[in-house]
Amino acid sequence: MGLGLSALLSAETGPERAERLLAALGGRDAWAQVTFVHVEAVHDQLNVRDPFTNKIWNDFTEPRVRIEAHNEIFDRRRVIAEGTGATARDGVRRELTAQEVADETKWWEANIYRTLHRLAVGGPDLRPAAVGDSRLEIFLADGRRLNWFVLNQRGEPHLFGTWDNEQGGTMGPPASNGTVKYPAWGAMPDGSWRYVIHRFVTAEAAPPNIDFKQP
């Protein structure tokens, strides 16, 4: 008697499970070309009265990130580049502390879209591991866990997390920008935060007009 689907999935290797994830989100070749992502989403949080627009510009090749969040009540901006960073809250600017820059850089390192690119290029610094029937864990060469995903049988991510965070978040069904696919929405399991992506732009390099130094 042949193996059931559950047994087949349990028998997957980490690289095979990573391949299913990439295939479900547009394919290895497509994500291998992406080294820059611009995401525009509408966020809704329990601790913020009104929904707000959140925009992220992310250069995968080095820690260069620009984030803008605003609605009619507030305007927040944050940048990191070349080991420094700054933030502006409603027009009041300040430099980020060394710890804040380290925290932002850690977020950049485990950004899931960057991880998809790194998996796609097949570098030796990532080690995917299959756990049970549906979980994919991504480890760095030094043994630290970078990301984890819970995949459905089509390879689409339903849950994800970074580093040692086991709470993670929920991911919606994939949407497409014509080049790659990405989860169209996400939410925290406790309901404290949710978002819907309205624009997802990918490129082979960060556009030269993005300011990563001045918020």
Sequence and secondary structure as in RCSB ss.txt:
>XXXX:A:sequence
MGLGLSALLSAETGPERAERLLAALGGRDAWAQVTFVHVEAVHDQLNVRDPFTNKIWNDFTEPRVRIEAHNEIFD
RRRVIAEGTGATARDGVRRELTAQEVADETKWWEANIYRTLHRLAVGGPDLRPAAVGDSRLEIFLADGRRLNWFV
LNQRGEPHLFGTWDNEQGGTMGPPASNGTVKYPAWGAMPDGSWRYVIHRFVTAEAAPPNIDFKQP
>XXXX:A:secstr
    HHHHHHT  HHHHHHHHHHHTT HHHHHT  EEEEEEEEEETTSSS EEEEEEEETTTTEEEEEEE SS E
EEEEEETTEEEEEETTEEEE  HHHHHHHHHHHHT HHHHHHHHHHT TTEEEEEETTTEEEEEETTS EEEEEE
E TTS EEEEEETT SS EEE  EEE SS EEESEEE TTSSEEEEEEEEEEESS  TT  SS  
